[in-house]
């Protein structure tokens, strides 16, 4: 039997040393956030946690512990049948729960009794998150950033994707946040992660970057939809070298019609999202746009959104927030197509 407690900071640094990372919390806790690459083996699921908690409050702790023990034992048995029978003796899992207590302890005890070398995170997920948040500023500040700036529709996301395909280091915050970072940016069918989950996703990306190579990132604001970018990362990005991505206005309109095709397919959704602009652009203007959308004149609405909503103040806002924007090097793809973005990405990567 071998069950070894490991400090949370050490676990964060050594995630790649383990054959599996096992989260013993409920599925609801796991969905809120979990360690990179973790699998969910609940000692108690959401309904069972509620049942045991109710017994604890309404009957007494002893009855709650009895019921909890029965449920945990049955759940662990199922996990072993499903996920352990094919594992060799040298299999080395890392196990955690909320605070490194009974739920991870019970699972670790059984796995250790089988003969596996089990590591358990001291303090559980709570301690891991504290260690991760403490590491985030240092990870962000050790990197050099190339910030892709450009007005809405200029193809910043397409260029980042092309850069990543060309072998560059890319931090795509909108992808991690499942949001296109504007008032109309929520993506249908893709709920945003929780703030905790977003923090972990950002941390996981940052720790994998080579400090000797630049990291390409978009000129994001402090929030991407409902999640906030870590302050140290925003500060480091804003001090980075800027690239100004230029694309002709008609190409920008066509790009937005392609990337936001779901608005053309669901005009009711488009009209609903436009309501968010009432405070900024006025009820009458929004009503006029909605009428155009219902009439099928979506291209005209997209063009007006650029001219009247997105473009005004873009340059001054970017210059105010990104120190290097005034000296930004202009880069321009031939057009909006993936092929043109790929060609530009290859130029940037080959130039170092």
C-alpha positions as CSV (number, residue, x, y, z in Angstrom):
1,X,0.0,0.0,0.0
2,X,1.3,3.5,-0.9
3,X,-0.7,6.7,-0.4
4,X,1.5,9.7,-0.4
5,X,0.2,13.3,0.4
6,X,1.7,15.9,-2.0
7,X,1.6,19.7,-1.5
8,X,-0.7,21.4,-4.0
9,X,2.2,23.5,-5.5
10,X,4.2,20.4,-6.2
11,X,1.2,18.7,-7.8
12,X,0.7,21.7,-10.1
13,X,4.3,21.5,-11.2
14,X,4.2,17.7,-11.7
15,X,0.9,17.0,-13.4
16,X,2.7,15.3,-16.2
17,X,4.3,12.8,-13.9
18,X,1.0,11.0,-13.1
19,X,-0.7,8.3,-15.2
20,X,-4.1,9.8,-14.3
21,X,-5.5,12.7,-12.4
22,X,-8.7,11.7,-10.6
23,X,-11.3,14.2,-9.2
24,X,-13.3,12.5,-6.5
25,X,-15.8,15.4,-6.2
26,X,-19.3,15.4,-7.6
27,X,-20.1,16.0,-11.2
28,X,-21.3,19.6,-10.4
29,X,-18.1,20.5,-8.7
30,X,-16.1,19.0,-11.5
31,X,-18.0,21.0,-14.1
32,X,-17.3,24.2,-12.3
33,X,-13.6,23.6,-12.6
34,X,-11.0,20.8,-12.4
35,X,-7.3,20.1,-12.8
36,X,-6.1,19.9,-16.4
37,X,-6.7,16.4,-17.8
38,X,-8.6,15.2,-14.8
39,X,-11.3,12.5,-14.9
40,X,-14.3,12.5,-12.7
41,X,-14.8,9.6,-10.3
42,X,-17.3,11.0,-7.8
43,X,-17.2,9.5,-4.3
44,X,-20.7,11.0,-4.0
45,X,-22.6,12.5,-6.9
46,X,-24.7,15.7,-6.6
47,X,-27.9,14.0,-5.5
48,X,-26.1,11.8,-3.0
49,X,-24.3,14.8,-1.5
50,X,-27.6,16.5,-1.1
51,X,-29.1,13.4,0.5
52,X,-26.2,13.0,3.0
53,X,-26.2,16.7,3.8
54,X,-29.9,16.7,4.5
55,X,-29.5,13.7,6.9
56,X,-26.6,15.6,8.6
57,X,-28.8,18.6,9.3
58,X,-32.2,17.0,9.9
59,X,-31.3,13.8,11.7
60,X,-27.7,13.6,13.0
61,X,-24.1,13.4,11.8
62,X,-23.9,9.7,12.7
63,X,-26.7,8.6,10.5
64,X,-25.3,10.8,7.7
65,X,-21.9,9.2,7.9
66,X,-23.4,5.7,7.8
67,X,-25.4,6.5,4.7
68,X,-22.5,8.3,3.1
69,X,-20.2,5.4,3.7
70,X,-22.5,3.0,2.0
71,X,-22.9,5.3,-1.0
72,X,-19.1,6.0,-1.2
73,X,-18.3,2.3,-1.0
74,X,-20.7,1.5,-3.8
75,X,-19.4,4.3,-6.0
76,X,-15.8,3.4,-5.5
77,X,-16.6,-0.2,-6.4
78,X,-18.1,0.9,-9.7
79,X,-15.1,3.1,-10.5
80,X,-12.7,0.2,-9.9
81,X,-14.7,-2.1,-12.1
82,X,-14.9,0.4,-14.9
83,X,-11.5,2.2,-14.7
84,X,-8.9,0.1,-12.8
85,X,-9.1,-3.5,-13.8
86,X,-6.9,-3.0,-16.9
87,X,-4.2,-1.0,-15.0
88,X,-0.8,-2.4,-14.3
89,X,0.8,-2.5,-10.8
90,X,3.0,0.5,-11.7
91,X,0.0,2.8,-12.5
92,X,0.4,6.0,-10.6
93,X,-2.7,8.2,-10.1
94,X,-3.1,11.6,-8.5
95,X,-6.3,12.0,-6.5
96,X,-8.0,15.0,-5.0
97,X,-11.4,16.3,-3.7
98,X,-12.5,19.7,-2.4
99,X,-10.1,19.9,0.6
100,X,-8.2,16.6,0.5
101,X,-10.5,15.0,3.1
102,X,-12.8,12.0,3.2
103,X,-13.9,11.7,-0.4
104,X,-10.4,11.6,-1.9
105,X,-9.1,9.8,1.2
106,X,-11.6,6.9,0.8
107,X,-10.8,6.4,-2.9
108,X,-7.0,6.7,-2.3
109,X,-7.2,4.2,0.6
110,X,-8.8,1.5,-1.6
111,X,-6.5,2.2,-4.6
112,X,-3.5,2.0,-2.2
113,X,-4.7,-1.3,-0.7
114,X,-4.8,-2.7,-4.2
115,X,-1.1,-1.9,-4.5
116,X,-1.0,1.2,-6.7
117,X,1.3,4.2,-5.8
118,X,-1.3,6.9,-5.1
119,X,-0.6,10.5,-4.6
120,X,-3.2,12.7,-2.9
121,X,-3.2,16.5,-3.0
122,X,-2.9,18.1,0.4
123,X,-5.7,20.5,0.8
124,X,-7.5,19.3,-2.3
125,X,-8.8,21.4,-5.2
126,X,-9.0,24.4,-2.9
127,X,-5.3,24.4,-2.2
128,X,-4.5,23.7,-5.8
129,X,-6.5,26.7,-7.0
130,X,-4.6,28.9,-4.5
131,X,-1.3,27.6,-5.7
132,X,-2.3,28.1,-9.3
133,X,-3.5,31.7,-8.8
134,X,-0.2,32.4,-7.0
135,X,1.7,31.1,-10.0
136,X,-0.3,33.0,-12.7
137,X,1.4,36.4,-12.4
138,X,4.9,34.9,-12.8
139,X,3.8,32.7,-15.7
140,X,2.3,35.8,-17.4
141,X,5.2,38.1,-16.8
142,X,7.9,35.8,-18.0
143,X,6.5,35.8,-21.6
144,X,6.8,38.3,-24.4
145,X,3.6,39.1,-26.3
146,X,2.9,40.1,-29.9
147,X,-0.5,41.7,-29.7
148,X,-2.7,41.5,-32.8
149,X,-4.7,44.7,-33.0
150,X,-7.3,45.6,-35.5
151,X,-10.9,46.7,-35.7
152,X,-13.9,44.3,-35.6
153,X,-13.9,42.0,-38.6
154,X,-10.3,42.5,-39.5
155,X,-9.6,38.8,-39.0
156,X,-7.7,38.7,-35.7
157,X,-9.1,35.3,-34.7
158,X,-8.5,33.9,-38.2
159,X,-4.9,35.1,-38.0
160,X,-4.3,33.6,-34.6
161,X,-5.6,30.2,-35.8
162,X,-3.3,30.4,-38.8
163,X,-0.4,31.3,-36.6
164,X,-1.0,28.3,-34.4
165,X,-1.2,26.1,-37.4
166,X,2.1,27.5,-38.6
167,X,3.8,26.6,-35.4
168,X,3.6,29.8,-33.4
169,X,2.7,30.1,-29.8
170,X,-0.8,31.4,-29.5
171,X,-3.0,32.4,-26.6
172,X,-6.5,32.5,-27.9
173,X,-8.5,34.0,-25.0
174,X,-11.8,34.1,-26.9
175,X,-11.5,30.4,-27.7
176,X,-10.8,29.6,-24.0
177,X,-13.7,31.8,-23.0
178,X,-16.1,30.5,-25.6
179,X,-17.0,34.1,-26.5
180,X,-16.1,36.5,-29.3
181,X,-15.5,39.4,-26.9
182,X,-18.2,41.9,-28.0
183,X,-21.7,42.7,-26.9
184,X,-22.9,40.3,-29.7
185,X,-20.1,37.8,-29.1
186,X,-21.9,35.0,-27.2
187,X,-21.7,31.8,-29.3
188,X,-25.0,29.8,-29.6
189,X,-24.7,26.4,-28.0
190,X,-21.4,27.2,-26.3
191,X,-21.9,28.3,-22.8
192,X,-19.0,30.2,-21.3
193,X,-16.8,28.5,-18.7
194,X,-17.0,29.6,-15.1
195,X,-14.4,32.1,-13.9
196,X,-12.6,29.3,-12.1
197,X,-12.6,27.2,-15.2
198,X,-11.3,30.0,-17.3
199,X,-8.5,30.8,-14.8
200,X,-7.4,27.2,-15.0
201,X,-7.5,27.0,-18.8
202,X,-5.4,30.2,-19.0
203,X,-2.9,28.9,-16.4
204,X,-2.6,25.6,-18.3
205,X,-1.8,27.4,-21.6
206,X,0.7,29.8,-20.0
207,X,2.7,27.1,-18.3
208,X,3.2,25.3,-21.6
209,X,4.7,28.2,-23.4
210,X,8.5,28.6,-24.1
211,X,9.6,32.0,-22.7
212,X,12.3,32.2,-25.5
213,X,9.6,32.5,-28.1
214,X,6.9,35.2,-28.5
215,X,3.2,34.5,-27.7
216,X,0.7,35.9,-30.1
217,X,-2.5,37.2,-28.5
218,X,-5.4,39.4,-29.5
219,X,-5.9,42.9,-28.1
220,X,-8.6,41.8,-25.6
221,X,-10.2,44.0,-23.0
222,X,-10.3,43.0,-19.3
223,X,-13.3,40.9,-19.8
224,X,-14.2,38.3,-22.5
225,X,-17.9,38.1,-22.2
226,X,-18.6,37.2,-18.5
227,X,-15.1,36.1,-17.6
228,X,-12.3,38.3,-16.5
229,X,-8.7,38.0,-17.8
230,X,-6.2,37.7,-15.0
231,X,-4.9,41.2,-14.1
232,X,-1.2,40.2,-14.4
233,X,-1.8,38.8,-17.9
234,X,-3.7,41.9,-19.1
235,X,-0.9,44.1,-17.8
236,X,1.8,42.0,-19.5
237,X,-0.2,42.0,-22.8
238,X,-0.7,45.7,-22.7
239,X,3.1,46.2,-22.5
240,X,3.7,43.9,-25.5
241,X,4.7,44.7,-29.1
242,X,1.6,45.5,-31.2
243,X,0.8,44.4,-34.8
244,X,-1.9,46.3,-36.7
245,X,-4.0,44.0,-38.8
246,X,-5.5,45.9,-41.8
247,X,-8.3,44.6,-43.9
248,X,-10.5,46.4,-46.4
249,X,-14.0,47.4,-45.1
250,X,-15.8,45.2,-47.6
251,X,-13.7,42.2,-46.7
252,X,-14.5,42.9,-43.0
253,X,-18.2,42.9,-43.8
254,X,-18.0,39.6,-45.7
255,X,-15.8,38.1,-42.9
256,X,-18.4,39.0,-40.2
257,X,-21.2,37.6,-42.3
258,X,-19.3,34.3,-42.5
259,X,-18.2,34.1,-38.9
260,X,-21.6,35.1,-37.5
261,X,-23.6,33.1,-40.0
262,X,-25.9,31.9,-37.2
263,X,-27.4,35.4,-37.0
264,X,-28.5,35.1,-40.7
265,X,-29.9,31.7,-39.9
266,X,-31.7,32.9,-36.7
267,X,-32.9,36.5,-37.2
268,X,-34.9,36.3,-33.9
269,X,-31.6,35.7,-32.1
270,X,-29.9,38.5,-33.9
271,X,-32.7,40.9,-32.9
272,X,-32.6,39.8,-29.4
273,X,-28.8,40.4,-29.2
274,X,-29.2,43.8,-30.7
275,X,-31.3,44.8,-27.7
276,X,-28.1,44.9,-25.7
277,X,-27.1,48.0,-27.8
278,X,-30.1,50.1,-26.7
279,X,-28.2,51.9,-23.9
280,X,-25.3,52.8,-26.2
281,X,-27.0,53.5,-29.5
282,X,-30.6,54.4,-28.5
283,X,-33.9,52.6,-28.8
284,X,-34.8,54.1,-32.2
285,X,-31.5,53.1,-33.9
286,X,-31.8,49.5,-32.5
287,X,-35.4,49.2,-33.7
288,X,-34.3,50.3,-37.1
289,X,-31.6,47.7,-37.2
290,X,-34.0,45.0,-36.0
291,X,-36.5,46.0,-38.8
292,X,-33.7,45.6,-41.4
293,X,-32.8,42.2,-40.0
294,X,-36.4,41.0,-40.2
295,X,-36.5,42.3,-43.8
296,X,-33.5,40.2,-44.6
297,X,-31.1,43.2,-45.1
298,X,-28.5,41.8,-42.7
299,X,-25.5,42.9,-44.7
300,X,-26.6,46.5,-44.4
301,X,-26.9,46.1,-40.6
302,X,-23.5,44.6,-40.3
303,X,-22.0,47.5,-42.3
304,X,-23.8,50.0,-40.1
305,X,-22.7,48.2,-36.9
306,X,-19.1,48.6,-38.0
307,X,-19.5,52.3,-38.9
308,X,-21.7,53.4,-36.0
309,X,-20.9,51.1,-33.2
310,X,-17.6,49.2,-33.5
311,X,-15.3,51.5,-35.3
312,X,-15.8,54.9,-33.6
313,X,-13.2,55.3,-30.9
314,X,-11.4,52.0,-31.7
315,X,-8.0,53.5,-32.4
316,X,-8.0,55.8,-29.4
317,X,-9.2,53.0,-27.1
318,X,-6.6,50.6,-28.3
319,X,-3.9,53.3,-28.1
320,X,-5.0,54.1,-24.5
321,X,-4.8,50.5,-23.4
322,X,-1.9,49.1,-25.4
323,X,1.4,51.0,-25.1
324,X,2.9,49.8,-28.3
325,X,-0.1,50.5,-30.6
326,X,1.2,53.9,-31.7
327,X,4.3,52.2,-33.1
328,X,2.5,49.1,-34.3
329,X,3.8,47.4,-37.4
330,X,1.1,47.2,-40.1
331,X,0.3,43.7,-41.5
332,X,-2.2,43.0,-44.2
333,X,-3.4,39.7,-45.7
334,X,-4.4,39.7,-49.3
335,X,-8.0,39.1,-48.3
336,X,-10.1,37.5,-45.6
337,X,-9.7,33.9,-46.8
338,X,-8.0,31.2,-44.7
339,X,-5.4,30.9,-47.4
340,X,-4.5,34.6,-47.2
341,X,-4.3,34.4,-43.4
342,X,-2.1,31.3,-43.6
343,X,0.3,33.1,-46.0
344,X,0.5,36.0,-43.6
345,X,1.1,33.7,-40.7
346,X,3.9,32.0,-42.4
347,X,5.5,35.3,-43.2
348,X,5.3,36.3,-39.5
349,X,6.7,33.0,-38.2
350,X,9.5,32.9,-40.7
351,X,10.5,36.5,-39.8
352,X,10.8,35.4,-36.2
